[in-house]
């Protein structure tokens, strides 16, 4: 059976939600689609200068977080996709300690999502047992350039810019080995015509480095924030029907769900939509809301 491997947001940010959801996923596997699995959960704690994409805000104990992932056999990924790192930043104690902790797990290989080649070379040397993911924060919109990125031996996965999601004719030209490395970003809400995407990511990188220069997104309706219903109307959106009927037949199986900067309630909606059979979605909501509402929401 062909399967979708979902890479889910909020390793540290939504630890409490996953602490409740993962037992349900294991004990009631029949509530969830048999054609999907959890490939990894990604994120970063607050105050990680190597962080990028979104500013981290998770405060949970990294050892507890990693223990949960190990218990359920799930790969943990650190979102260390800061694009503005310099040599002086590589000695950061907190970020190095997190990488060392991830490397301790011998049962499931953990990884790091990276943007900076400087950081990549450092991590390859000091943490050789981790795998690496090329971050969508590179905003590679030229397909030839993307193929070059996919062919780099450094990366196990490459996350394309979401605006290439529907370039079906070009995706079909990849080899099966290359297709295995592609990880599509499914639920991006950003304006499809945005020209500031790289600037937005660089603003997050600066923030994580302690620089407080503000960046104001100029995309239409950006002040409204993230709405899943809006994301579903995005030309780059990938829903479950497309995963099964379009991407599976083309040979793709890795799909990333964004949402680290969102709340637990919205993350739950992603888990329901992408993983849970419709007839059991209420069951999952009840298990999580009724027993844990005060703690999670």
C-alpha positions in Angstrom: 0.0 0.0 0.0 1.2 3.5 -0.9 1.4 5.7 2.2 1.6 9.4 3.0 4.2 10.4 5.5 3.1 13.6 7.3 5.7 15.9 8.8 3.8 17.7 11.6 4.4 21.1 13.3 5.1 21.9 16.9 7.6 19.5 18.4 8.0 21.8 21.4 5.2 24.2 20.8 2.4 21.6 20.9 4.0 18.9 23.1 0.9 18.9 25.3 -1.4 18.2 22.4 0.8 15.4 21.0 1.1 13.9 24.5 -2.7 13.4 24.3 -3.1 12.7 20.5 -0.4 10.1 20.1 -1.9 7.6 22.5 -5.2 8.0 20.6 -3.4 7.4 17.3 -1.8 4.2 18.6 -4.8 2.8 20.6 -7.5 3.6 18.0 -5.6 3.2 14.8 -8.8 2.3 13.0 -10.0 5.8 13.5 -7.3 7.1 11.2 -6.6 6.5 7.5 -4.5 3.4 7.0 -2.7 5.1 4.1 -1.0 7.7 6.3 1.7 7.7 9.0 3.5 10.3 11.0 6.9 10.8 9.4 8.3 13.4 11.8 7.3 16.2 14.1 9.3 19.4 13.8 9.9 22.6 15.8 12.3 24.5 18.1 12.1 25.9 21.6 12.0 29.6 22.3 15.2 31.6 22.1 17.1 29.4 19.6 19.3 31.7 17.6 19.6 29.0 14.9 15.8 28.9 14.5 14.0 30.1 11.4 10.7 30.0 9.5 8.8 30.9 12.6 9.9 32.3 16.0 9.9 29.4 18.5 8.0 29.6 21.7 7.9 26.1 23.1 9.0 25.9 26.7 8.7 22.2 27.3 11.7 20.2 28.6 13.6 18.9 25.6 14.3 15.6 27.3 10.6 15.0 27.9 9.8 16.0 24.3 12.4 13.6 22.9 11.3 10.9 25.2 7.7 11.2 23.9 9.0 10.9 20.3 11.1 7.9 21.1 8.2 6.2 22.9 6.1 6.4 19.7 9.0 5.8 17.3 8.7 9.2 15.6 11.6 11.2 14.1 12.1 14.6 15.7 13.3 17.5 13.6 14.8 20.8 14.8 13.8 23.8 12.7 17.3 25.4 12.5 16.6 27.3 9.3 18.0 30.7 10.2 19.4 32.1 6.9 21.6 34.8 8.5 24.0 32.8 10.7 27.7 33.7 10.9 30.6 31.8 12.2 30.3 33.3 15.7 26.8 31.8 16.1 27.9 28.2 15.6 29.1 27.9 19.2 25.7 28.6 20.7 25.4 26.3 23.7 21.6 25.8 23.6 21.4 24.8 20.0 24.4 22.5 20.2 22.9 20.8 23.3 19.7 20.2 21.4 21.5 18.6 18.5 23.5 16.4 20.8 20.3 15.3 22.6 18.7 14.4 19.2 21.8 12.4 18.2 21.6 10.3 21.4 18.5 8.5 20.1 19.7 5.3 18.4 16.3 3.8 17.7 14.9 6.5 15.4 17.1 8.8 13.5 16.4 12.5 14.1 17.0 15.4 11.8 17.5 19.1 11.3 15.8 21.5 8.9 18.5 23.9 7.6 18.8 26.9 5.3 22.4 28.0 5.9 25.2 26.0 4.2 27.5 27.3 6.9 25.4 25.6 9.6 24.9 22.5 7.4 28.7 21.9 7.2 29.1 22.5 10.9 26.3 20.0 11.7 27.6 17.4 9.3 31.0 17.5 11.1 29.8 17.6 14.7 26.5 15.6 14.5 27.0 13.0 11.7 24.2 10.8 12.8 21.5 13.4 12.2 19.8 13.8 8.7 19.2 17.1 7.0 16.2 18.7 5.3 16.5 21.6 2.9 14.2 24.3 4.2 11.3 25.9 2.2 12.6 29.2 3.6 15.1 29.2 0.7 12.1 30.2 -1.5 13.4 28.3 -4.5 10.8 29.0 -7.2 12.9 28.1 -10.2 12.4 24.4 -11.0 15.8 23.8 -12.4 17.4 25.3 -9.3 15.1 23.1 -7.2 16.2 20.0 -9.0 19.8 20.8 -8.3 18.9 21.1 -4.6 17.1 17.8 -4.7 20.2 16.2 -6.2 22.5 17.4 -3.4 23.6 14.4 -1.4 23.5 16.5 1.8 19.7 16.3 2.1 17.4 13.4 2.8 14.4 15.7 2.0 13.8 19.0 0.2 10.8 21.1 0.9 9.9 23.1 -2.3 8.2 26.5 -2.3 4.5 25.9 -2.2 4.0 27.7 -5.5 5.6 24.8 -7.3 3.1 22.3 -5.8 1.0 22.0 -9.0 3.8 21.9 -11.5 2.7 18.4 -12.4 4.4 18.1 -15.8 7.7 19.0 -14.3 7.3 16.8 -11.2 6.8 13.8 -13.4 10.2 14.3 -14.9 12.0 13.4 -11.7 13.4 9.9 -11.1 11.8 7.8 -8.4 14.8 8.4 -6.1 14.4 12.1 -6.5 10.7 11.9 -5.8 11.4 10.2 -2.5 13.3 13.3 -1.4 10.5 15.8 -2.1 8.4 16.9 0.8 5.4 19.1 -0.3 4.1 21.9 1.9 0.4 21.3 1.9 -1.5 24.0 3.8 0.3 27.3 3.2 -2.0 30.3 3.6 0.4 32.9 2.2 -0.7 34.9 -0.8 0.2 32.9 -3.9 1.6 36.0 -5.6 3.6 37.2 -2.7 7.0 38.8 -3.5 8.0 39.3 0.1 8.2 35.7 1.2 12.0 35.6 1.5 12.0 39.0 3.3 9.4 37.6 5.8 11.6 34.6 6.6 14.7 36.8 6.9 12.8 39.0 9.4 12.2 35.9 11.5 15.9 35.0 11.3 16.8 38.5 12.5 14.4 38.3 15.3 15.9 35.0 16.5 19.3 36.6 16.4 18.0 39.4 18.7 17.6 42.1 16.1 14.3 43.9 16.4 13.8 45.4 13.0 10.2 45.0 12.0 8.9 43.6 8.7 5.4 44.3 7.6 3.9 41.9 5.1 2.3 43.7 2.1 0.3 40.7 1.0 -3.5 41.3 0.6 -5.5 40.5 3.8 -2.3 39.5 5.7 -3.6 41.2 8.8 -6.3 38.5 9.0 -3.8 35.9 10.0 -4.0 32.2 9.2 -7.4 30.6 8.3 -7.6 27.0 7.3 -10.6 27.7 5.1 -8.6 30.4 3.3 -5.6 28.0 2.9 -7.9 25.5 1.2 -8.7 28.1 -1.5 -5.0 28.7 -2.1 -3.8 27.6 -5.6 -1.0 25.7 -3.9 -3.2 23.8 -1.4 -2.8 20.0 -1.3 -5.8 18.2 0.2 -6.3 14.5 1.0 -8.0 13.8 -2.4 -5.0 15.3 -4.3 -2.6 13.3 -2.1 -4.3 10.0 -3.0 -5.3 10.7 -6.6 -2.6 12.9 -7.9 0.6 12.7 -5.8 0.5 9.0 -5.0 0.2 8.0 -8.7 3.1 10.3 -9.5 5.3 8.6 -6.9 5.3 11.1 -4.0 4.8 10.3 -0.4 6.1 13.0 1.9 3.9 15.9 2.9 4.6 18.8 5.4 1.8 20.4 7.4 2.7 24.0 8.6 1.4 25.6 11.7 4.0 26.1 14.4 2.8 29.7 15.0 -0.8 28.7 15.4 -2.8 27.4 18.3 -3.5 23.9 19.5 -7.1 24.0 18.3 -6.1 24.7 14.7 -3.4 22.0 14.8 -6.0 19.6 15.9 -8.1 20.5 12.9 -5.2 19.7 10.6 -4.8 16.3 12.4 -8.5 15.7 11.9 -8.6 16.7 8.2 -5.4 15.0 7.0 -5.3 11.9 9.2 -8.7 11.1 10.7 -11.6 9.3 9.0 -14.7 11.6 8.9 -16.9 9.2 11.0 -14.3 9.3 13.8 -13.4 13.0 13.8 -16.0 13.7 16.5 -14.6 10.9 18.6 -11.1 12.4 18.5 -12.4 15.9 19.3 -14.3 14.5 22.3 -11.4 12.6 23.6 -9.1 15.6 23.4 -11.5 18.4 24.3 -13.6 16.8 27.0 -10.7 15.2 29.0 -8.0 17.8 28.4 -9.7 21.1 27.5 -8.5 23.1 30.5 -4.9 22.0 30.0 -4.7 22.3 26.2 -7.0 25.1 25.1 
